[in-house]
């Protein structure tokens, strides 16, 4: 659960620390005080996208730190996957935002990335805001609720793999739809390209060898002169000895006195080794001279070969490796087109088999969804009855459709809010308050399917008041028995049920706006509830009613 949240230079919050507790944590405050900023800070910790506008005016950086204690096994597993060690059964996530765009992230002091925060964040907290309620108006999202309730994730994954295989074969089959004239034109082109490349008879490394040969031929006279000069220095000429003969003579001179002056023996041996090395060098130089004299390939021939490679490269690839790869692919396509009818029949049969396999899995998935949909409808209806919507009828409409990434079902939740009316799409019937309560009902039905310790409800009370607000509060309190709940609310009936109540207030000092977060004691809670309930002036009657709300709710649940 989230035990501590530290926020620095986020919007109008200069510095604040919030110590959350188990159970139901409520945040209240006047409109514009900064309640949404706390949610923005939490979103940053969870690796969600942030804006530079979130950084407090006049500051270059902003900072958020969150401590989560007693993490779930799933969180520990994901942390280990990313090489993060757990310290004292706690996870400390820190994120620094910068106006330059170069932020920093850390988990337990270790540098990490936003993507890692996001990967871990989905297992730490779940945020339900107004936008999520409006997801109910998008029918394509409804199928997820059924799959989640039915634990159909693995079954859906198996289907999606089969569907992906079918789509791949279908795409190949669609691309293979040639008419006869088009096929012949394509074959003519392929045969020409293959012939041109085969005639060239390219080999890997050839181009580099040609460049080296060209360089040598362009400097042939200089190279020959240098080789002959080196040979003469080593072998000598008719008029004088070379280095080999002179070194041999020096060796003989030393050997002649070695029996009376042993100190020269080692020098004589080294000189003899030098003679052998010089003779080897001379032999290699002579071989180079003879090789150059026997070279028949001229510079013009090499230039022509290089030009050919350049010309082919403009059509088939920048390197010989790429050209040879093109040749292999062209041969494959030629062979396929020459046996087009036979190959297409084989591909069509494979495609049909893949379709049948995907369809069978989709139909099995569909049957399971049909069963789960009834359970979903009944469970959500029960939750909505409690949330002061007793007349709502909910039906999960499941119709067949063409295969797609989720199967062969078009799933849509239909509701009727008044007795005797036919259920219709949510988008056409539900008000904002009904959407909020309906989403809360769905969240509660699916709660056991999430291994998430902390749930955040951002203004889940939109569009409701009075009795409905209290029912929503009671439901949040029920959820908070098994996990931590953070709730941003405008309703006194909900705030009165809190295990911990935080007031967010705004002030202006020296032309600057500051937001503070205060954990309220009993008296502070009474005054805040009275502010929410009352009008311009808080009366004794309002304060008494606030006190009564707190007293009543001590005995609830």
QUIVENUR-V807934 format. One record per pair of residues at least 12 apart in sequence whose ideal C-beta (glycine too) atoms are under 8 Angstrom apart, sorted by the first residue. I is the first residue (numbers start at 1). J is the second residue. D is the distance in whole Angstrom. If there is no record, write none. Layout:
i = [I I]
j = [J J]
d = [D D]
//
This chain:
i = [1 1 1 1 1 1 1 1 1 2 2 2 2 2 2 2 2 2 2 3 3 3 3 3 3 4 4 4 4 4 4 4 5 5 5 5 5 5 5 5 5 5 5 6 6 6 6 6 7 7 7 7 7 8 8 8 9 9 9 9 9 9 10 10 10 10 10 10 10 10 10 10 11 11 11 11 11 11 12 12 12 12 12 12 12 13 13 13 13 13 13 13 13 14 14 14 16 16 16 17 18 18 18 18 19 20 20 20 21 21 22 22 22 23 23 23 23 23 23 24 24 24 24 24 24 24 24 24 25 25 25 25 25 25 25 25 25 26 26 26 26 26 26 26 26 26 26 27 27 27 27 27 27 27 27 28 28 28 28 28 28 28 28 28 28 29 29 29 29 30 30 30 32 33 33 33 33 34 34 34 35 35 36 36 37 38 38 38 39 39 39 39 39 40 41 42 42 42 42 42 43 44 44 44 45 45 45 45 45 45 45 46 46 46 46 46 46 46 47 47 47 47 47 47 47 47 47 48 48 50 52 52 52 54 55 55 55 59 60 60 60 61 61 61 61 62 62 63 63 63 63 64 64 64 65 65 65 65 66 66 66 67 67 67 68 68 68 68 68 68 68 69 69 70 70 71 71 71 71 71 71 72 72 72 72 73 74 74 75 75 75 75 78 78 78 79 79 79 82 82 82 82 82 83 84 84 84 84 85 85 86 87 90 91 91 91 91 92 92 92 92 93 93 93 93 93 94 94 95 95 105 107 123 123 124 124 124 125 125 125 125 125 126 126 126 126 126 127 127 128 128 128 128 128 128 128 128 129 129 130 130 130 130 130 132 133 133 133 133 133 133 133 134 135 136 136 136 136 136 136 136 136 137 137 137 137 139 139 139 139 139 142 142 142 142 143 143 143 143 143 145 145 145 145 146 146 146 146 146 146 147 147 147 148 148 149 149 149 149 149 149 149 150 150 150 150 150 151 152 152 152 152 155 155 155 155 156 156 156 158 159 159 159 159 159 160 162 162 162 162 163 163 163 163 163 165 165 165 166 166 166 166 166 166 169 169 169 169 170 170 170 172 172 173 173 173 173 176 176 176 176 178 178 183 183 186 186 187 187 187 190 190 190 190 191 193 193 193 193 193 194 194 194 194 196 197 197 197 197 197 197 197 198 200 200 200 202 202 202 202 202 203 204 204 204 205 206 206 207 207 207 207 210 210 210 210 211 213 213 214 214 214 214 217 217 217 217 218 220 223 224 224 227 227 227 227 228 230 231 231 231 231 234 234 234 234 235 243 244 244 244 244 247 247 247 247 248 250 251 251 251 251 254 254 254 255 355 358 359 359 362 362 362 362 363 365 365 366 366 366 366 366 369 369 369 369 370 373 373 373 374 376 376 377 377 377 379 380 380 380 380 380 381 381 383 383 383 383 383 383 384 384 384 386 386 386 387 387 387 387 387 387 387 388 388 388 388 389 389 389 389 389 391 391 391 392 392 392 392 392 393 393 393 394 394 394 394 395 395 395 395 396 396 396 396 397 397 397 397 398 398 412 413 413 414 415 415 415 416 417 417 417 426 431 432 432 433 433 433 433 434 435 436 436 436 436 436 436 436 437 437 437 439 440 440 440 440 440 441 443 443 444 444 444 447 447 447 452 453 453 454 454 454 454 455 455 455 455 455 456 456 456 456 457 457 457 457 457 457 458 459 459 459 460 460 460 460 461 461 461 461 464 465 466 469 469 469 469 470 470 472 472 473 473 473 473 473 473 474 474 474 476 476 477 477 477 478 480 481 490 491 492 492 492 492 492 493 495 495 495 495 496 496 496 496 496 496 496 497 497 498 500 501 501 501 501 501 502 502 502 502 503 503 503 503 503 504 504 505 522 525 525 526 526 526 526 527 527 529 529 529 530 530 530 530 533 533]
j = [20 22 68 69 70 453 454 483 484 20 42 66 67 68 124 125 454 484 486 19 20 67 68 69 90 17 18 19 20 65 66 67 17 18 20 38 41 42 45 64 65 66 67 18 63 64 65 66 37 38 41 63 64 62 63 64 55 56 59 61 62 63 37 40 41 44 54 55 56 62 64 97 34 37 40 54 56 515 34 37 56 506 513 514 515 34 37 38 41 56 514 515 517 56 514 515 515 516 517 517 38 502 517 519 519 484 486 500 499 500 480 484 499 480 481 484 485 499 500 476 477 480 485 487 497 498 499 500 484 485 486 487 498 499 500 501 502 487 488 489 494 495 497 498 500 501 502 486 487 488 489 502 503 504 517 488 489 490 495 501 502 503 504 528 532 503 504 505 506 505 506 531 506 504 505 506 515 504 506 515 488 504 458 488 515 488 504 517 127 129 456 458 488 54 64 64 66 125 127 456 127 64 95 97 64 65 66 93 95 117 121 117 118 121 122 124 125 127 105 114 115 116 117 118 119 120 121 118 121 97 97 99 101 97 97 98 99 99 98 99 100 96 97 98 99 96 97 94 95 96 97 94 95 97 92 93 94 95 92 93 94 90 91 92 90 91 92 93 124 453 454 89 90 89 453 86 89 90 91 124 453 123 451 452 453 451 123 451 91 120 123 124 119 120 123 91 107 120 107 112 116 119 120 110 107 108 110 112 108 110 108 108 108 107 108 120 124 106 107 108 109 105 106 107 117 120 106 107 114 117 117 120 451 452 452 453 454 452 453 454 455 456 450 452 454 455 456 456 458 439 440 443 455 456 457 458 460 458 459 432 436 458 459 462 439 432 435 436 438 439 460 462 435 439 413 426 427 430 435 438 439 442 426 427 430 435 410 411 412 413 425 396 411 412 413 369 406 407 409 411 376 413 442 446 369 372 373 376 396 411 369 372 406 446 449 372 375 376 379 445 446 449 368 369 371 372 375 449 365 368 369 372 361 364 365 368 365 406 407 361 358 361 362 365 407 405 354 357 358 361 358 362 403 404 405 354 357 358 351 354 355 357 358 403 347 350 351 354 351 354 355 347 351 344 347 348 351 340 343 344 347 337 340 337 340 333 337 334 337 338 330 333 334 337 334 315 316 326 327 330 327 330 331 334 312 312 316 323 324 326 327 330 327 308 309 312 309 312 320 323 324 320 320 321 324 320 309 320 306 309 319 320 302 305 306 309 306 297 302 299 302 303 306 295 298 299 302 299 292 292 289 292 285 288 289 292 289 285 282 285 286 289 278 281 282 285 282 278 275 278 279 282 271 274 275 278 275 271 268 271 272 275 267 268 271 268 403 403 403 408 403 407 408 409 408 407 409 398 400 407 408 409 398 407 409 411 398 396 398 411 396 396 445 394 395 396 445 394 438 441 442 445 393 394 440 441 442 444 445 475 437 438 441 471 474 475 437 440 441 468 471 472 475 437 467 468 471 417 434 437 438 468 417 418 419 415 416 417 434 438 415 416 423 413 414 415 423 413 414 415 423 411 412 413 414 411 412 413 414 410 411 425 425 426 426 429 430 438 429 429 430 434 438 463 462 463 462 463 464 468 463 463 459 460 461 462 463 464 472 464 468 472 460 457 460 472 475 476 475 455 479 475 478 479 479 482 483 483 483 484 483 484 485 486 479 483 484 485 486 485 486 487 488 476 485 486 487 488 489 488 488 489 490 472 476 487 489 489 490 491 494 491 491 493 491 492 493 494 493 494 491 494 491 493 494 495 496 497 497 556 557 494 497 497 556 557 557 499 557 532 532 529 532 533 546 549 549 525 528 529 532 525 529 546 549 550 552 553 553 556 525 519 519 520 524 525 528 517 518 519 520 517 518 520 524 528 516 517 518 550 546 550 543 546 547 550 543 546 546 549 550 542 543 545 546 545 546]
d = [7 6 7 6 7 5 5 8 4 5 8 6 7 6 8 7 5 7 7 7 6 5 7 5 8 7 7 6 7 8 7 4 7 5 7 7 7 7 8 7 7 5 8 8 8 7 4 8 8 7 5 8 6 6 4 7 6 4 4 7 4 7 6 7 5 8 6 7 7 5 7 8 7 5 7 6 6 8 5 7 7 7 5 6 4 6 6 8 8 7 8 5 8 7 6 8 7 6 5 8 7 6 5 8 7 7 7 7 6 5 8 6 7 5 8 7 7 4 7 6 6 4 5 7 6 5 5 8 7 7 5 7 7 7 5 8 7 5 8 6 7 5 8 4 7 5 7 7 7 5 7 5 8 6 8 8 6 7 5 7 8 6 7 6 6 6 3 6 8 7 7 8 7 5 6 4 6 5 6 4 5 5 7 8 7 8 7 7 7 7 7 5 7 6 5 8 7 7 7 7 7 5 5 7 5 8 5 5 6 7 7 6 7 3 8 7 6 8 8 5 7 7 3 3 7 8 5 7 8 6 7 6 7 6 6 8 6 8 7 5 8 6 6 5 7 7 4 7 7 5 7 7 5 8 7 7 5 8 7 5 8 6 7 5 7 4 8 7 6 8 8 6 5 6 8 7 7 8 5 7 8 7 5 8 6 8 5 5 7 7 5 6 6 5 6 7 7 7 8 7 5 7 7 8 5 6 6 7 7 8 7 5 8 7 7 8 8 8 7 5 7 8 7 6 6 8 4 8 8 7 6 7 7 6 7 7 7 7 8 4 7 6 6 5 7 5 7 4 7 7 8 6 7 7 5 7 6 4 7 8 7 7 6 6 6 7 4 5 8 4 8 8 7 8 7 5 8 7 6 6 6 8 6 4 8 8 8 7 4 8 7 7 5 6 5 8 6 8 6 4 6 8 6 7 5 5 5 6 7 6 7 8 8 5 5 6 7 5 8 7 6 7 6 7 8 4 8 7 7 6 7 7 8 7 6 7 6 7 7 6 7 4 6 6 6 6 7 5 4 5 5 8 6 8 7 5 8 8 7 4 5 7 5 7 7 6 4 5 6 8 8 6 8 7 5 6 5 8 8 6 6 7 7 6 6 8 6 7 5 7 5 6 4 7 7 8 7 8 8 5 7 5 6 6 7 7 7 6 8 7 5 8 7 6 8 6 7 8 5 6 6 7 6 6 7 8 8 6 7 6 8 6 6 6 5 8 7 7 5 7 5 7 7 8 7 4 7 7 7 7 7 6 6 6 5 7 7 6 6 5 6 7 6 7 4 7 6 6 6 5 6 6 6 6 5 6 5 6 5 4 5 6 6 4 7 5 8 6 7 7 6 4 4 8 7 5 8 7 8 6 6 5 6 8 6 7 6 4 6 7 8 6 7 5 6 5 5 6 7 5 6 6 8 5 8 4 8 5 6 7 7 6 5 6 8 6 4 7 6 7 5 6 6 8 6 4 5 7 7 6 8 8 7 6 5 6 7 6 8 8 7 4 6 7 7 5 7 8 5 8 5 6 8 6 8 7 5 8 5 7 5 6 8 6 7 6 6 7 7 6 7 6 7 6 5 4 6 3 4 7 7 8 8 5 7 5 6 7 8 7 7 6 8 7 6 6 6 8 8 7 8 6 8 6 6 8 8 7 5 6 7 4 8 7 7 6 7 5 7 8 5 8 8 7 7 7 5 7 8 5 5 7 7 6 8 7 7 5 6 5 6 7 7 7 4 8 4 6 4 8 8 6 7 5 4 8 7 5 7 7 7 7 7 5 7 5 7 7 7 7 7 5 4 5 7 6 7 8 7 6 7 8 6 8 4 6 8 5 5 7 8 6 7 5 8 5 7 6 7 6 7 7 5 5 7 5 7 5 7 7 8 6 6 5 5 6 7 8 4 6 7 5 5 7 4 6 6]
//
